[in-house]
């Protein structure tokens, strides 16, 4: 998904909730790494932390400060029951949207640029 920052910002809350659901808890820098590993780039800290703050305000995640090992403390994020409910709803909506868009686009890789039906 590299290159389209508007799409990345739009799906970032869904992706963050999915990561936190899978991992249990994490902190910002680790989440940035996971997003990058998945190919969701470029996500910058200036985009990540406001998204996490909005999820916290909505009650989708809870935050815990922990002392660092010889360094500064970290905020750890954990998904809540409300976050799981949002994740379930948003994932279903995303899957429906992805199916609809895929159906409209057809097989774009076949024929190296040929229009469908030609």
N, C-alpha and C positions, 0 to 999 in steps of 0.2 A: 504494500500500500504506500510505498514511498512516493513522494512527490505531490500528494494532494493533501495539504494541511487542513483544509476545511473538512474533508471526510474524516481525517484522523481526529480532529477535535470533536466531531459529532459522535464518533463511536468510542471515544476515550472512556467515558464513564462506564459503558457496558464492558469494555475490556478490563478496566480496573476491578470492577465487581467480579468478573470471571476469574481473574488472577487471585484475588483475595479469597474467593470461595474455594479455589483449588488449593491454595497454599496455607490457608488459615489466618495468617497475618504476614505483614511485610512492612518495609519502610521505603521511603521515596526513591532513594538511589537504586535499591534492588528492583523496584517496580520499573524504573526507567530501563534498566538492563533487560528485564524480561520482555518489555514491550519491543525493545530493539531486536532482541533475539528472535522474536516472532515475526519481525519484518515490518512492524508498525513504526515507521520512522518518517520524518524526524519528530520525536517528541522531546521537547525541552522542559527543563525544570519550571520555567515561567508558564508553561501550559499545564504541567502535571499537578503542581501544588494547588492552584486555584480549583482544578477539577476535584481533587481530594477534599478541599475545604467545602465545596458545594455538596459533595456526597455526605460529609459530616453534618452540615447544616440540615440536610434532608433526613438525617437519621439512618442513612444507608450504611455508614461505617462509624466505628468508634475509634478514638485515638487514645494512645497511652504513651506518655513520655518515659523513656528509660535512659539511665546513665550509660554513657559509652565506655568501652574498654580502653581507658587511657586517652580518650578523645571526647569530643562533645556528645551530648545526649542525642537521641534519635526519637522521632515520632513513629510509633508503630501503628499501622492501620489494620483493623479487623472488621469483616463484614458482619452486619447485624441481621436479625430476622427480617426487618423491613428491607434491608439491602438484598437479601435472597429473594424476597417477593418481587422487588424491582428487577433483579437479574432475570428471574423466570419470565416476567412479562416482556422485558426488553429483548431477551433472546428470542422469544417467539415472534415478536414483531420484526426483528432483524432477519430471522430465517424466512419469514413470509416475503419481506422486501427483496431479499437476495434471490429467492425463487422467481419473483415477478420480473426483476431486472434481467436475470439470466434468460428467462423465456423471451423477453423482448429483444435481447441482444443476439440470441441464437449462438451458434458455435463460431465465435469470432476467430479462433485459432485455425480452423479448417480452411484450406484454400488460400492461406497467406494474403488476406485482404480482399478476396473475392466477395461480392455481395451474395447473400443467400439466394438460392434458386437460379443462379446464373451459371 
